[in-house]
């Protein structure tokens, strides 16, 4: 087996890489990669791993066991070993010519990347992903990994090759993305919360938020309301109003400046919204707050 080292149950080549501090901060890091040709009796022991291992079946057939489930996987399929999940796999006597290429990854962004194409702990494999061109892309990713390890490569070039593979995985079956998104509705609802928290001052609408997470507006509204107890529109209004009240209390900005900072087109739109929300005008809210703080017995600012 050219380029492969012989072991008790396989011929294999594997290399390891230590990610930099920057690469760890980015959140998707290569830690090892390799390829193997199994001997007829190849079997792994049941064990867990502290990282993600993505494996592509280039030839042969195998039995995969994880989470109490056993499945046959064939040439062209892929599977992932998830951290802290007991897994075992090995050749099938009738088809012992098993060949695998694998990549070990770590980082906070890896799980989301896998979920984007439908790979989860509950569904850790995908069938028939080795579409035309995929073996070549896997070879390029391996080459980039070895260049990175040698100090002659680029982390960004390696990552672009990884993303190219995931782009093909997504394109080969777009329904996987929808299924993954449906299974992880909690995550995209939380994404929408973060989006609103970042952009509520930019006059965004509920439709803008639904478009951001890629969900139909009515479905998004129902899921968001169920999780937070208020509608997305009410949530946006609450963000604007609570931050408007804070600015009235803690800053000397004019009411017009506050209105524009919160995304309102003019002072009148802000005053109307604020008065409807709090039952008093912005100027009265500011005056009441200052009178209360200046009254006897109030705690002086330090």
Buried (B, 14 or more C-beta within 10 A) or exposed (E): EEEBEEEEBBBBBEBEBEBEEEBBEBBBBBBBBBBBBBBEEBEBEEEEBEBBBBBBBBBBBBBBBBEEEEBEBBBBBBBBBBBEBEBBBBBBEEBBEBBBBBBBBBBEEBBBBBBBBBBBBEBBBBBEBBBEEBBEBBEBBBBBBBBBBEEEBEBEEBBEBBEBBBEBBBEBBEEBBEBBBEBBBEBBBBBBBEBBEEBBBEEBEBEBBBBBBEBEBEEBBEBBBEBBEEBBBBBBBBBBBEBBBEBBBEEEEEBBEBBBBBBBEEBEEBBEBBBEBBEEBBEBBBEEBEEEEEEEEEEEEE
